[in-house]
Amino acid sequence: SSNMSVGTASPKYDTTAPAPVTNLAQTGGTTTSLTVRWSTVGGDGDIGHAPHYQVRYSTAPITEENWEQATFSADLSVTGANSLSHTITELAAETEYWVAVKASDEAGNASSLSNVPQMTTVDLRVLEVFVDGSGDYPTIEGALIAARPGDLILVGPGRYTWTNQGTGDAETGLIWVPALKDSVELRSTHGAEETIIDGEELGKIMHVNGGTVDPPGGERYWTGITIDGFTFTGGVAESGNTGLTSSGGALSLHLTDTVVRNCVFTGNRAIEGGAVWIGGQGAAVLEDCVITDNEAAAGGGLILVNSEPMITVRRCEITNNRVTYNGGGIGLATCNFLFEDCVIAGNDANQKGGGIAIISMIRDDTLYIEYTGKIAGCTIADNDAPTGAGIHMQT
């Protein structure tokens, strides 16, 4: 036999914290309660399953620094479930609250802070849509048409297509949001990775009709919804017959202050705005979105036009989009805009503005508007065009 080796065992301590919750969201509410839901996370980083979750709330934004001062609501334990739900009760009516969650493991390691959504204690009507047609309404468009101000539409995971939705129209696209539809939230329950809206290259995917001009040329009213957590793909707006059928392969926003967040736009095409078109006066916001691998004649990723209210694009990744003419990543004209903390990279234009093409910011002497824009904290890199590979600006 070999020589003998003697050793002393020592404990191996678990020092790896769970991953943070990133999709905490409201799924219900009354004048005295809020219901939230989130997906369970890994116990050692992204590995395994964290068994414990603590919920806290506050009437002020919650941060890592003030987590312990926020009001404790619950300690929840879970085994094998992919999601958890919790209702916070005995709250003040019509009051804004912030809610946060931390996961922990058996060794007591706690995750960093979850996302911290803001909610208000009101009677919230929740409409559910599922890909098999069950739920309160069989289609996303049906739920949007029926929704009243303040409603929350929750869309389950799956692939929603031109075929299985059955609402596609060559003029208005797969999902038409009627004019004056306001203060409605359309949100996926499982995020963009698992909730896909596919135009199947049969037409554009969604159009938000927004507000009105009353009378024509007079006072403007814009209305909007919130769109949160979807992948838009296979949208096409290339017929050129009308603005609707030629702009925004995935999404067009008209006369609206719609907020679009946590969405992915990929594999869409249009004449203007391969993925997104925003215009016609409205303070729309895109935030925390990924816009990649879309194509257009102008504005490969998105195009912004004709808006006195500020259009805001923040914390978005706009990459690898292509155009025949101007604005590989972004094209814009005659609008007030703010691009903040975005990555605009790897886009390509055959003529001007590989990353961004600002074609016209001239004063409108009819409406007495002096258009302005601001680009702050953005990375603009590895874009390509014969003129203005990064940014092309002309007045």
PyMOL commands that set and color helices and strands:
alter all, ss='L'
color gray80, all
select helices_A, chain A and resi 67-69+140-146+162-165+243-246
alter helices_A, ss='H'
color red, helices_A
select strands_A, chain A and resi 25-29+34-39+52-58+71-77+83-88+96-104+118-120+126-129+152-155+158-161+175-177+185-188+195-198+206-208+212-214+219-221+226-228+231-233+236-237+251-254+259-261+264-266+269-272+276-279+285-287+290-292+295-298+302-314+317-319+322-323+330-340+343-345+348-349+356-360+373-376+379-381+391-393
alter strands_A, ss='S'
color yellow, strands_A
deselect
rebuild
show_as cartoon
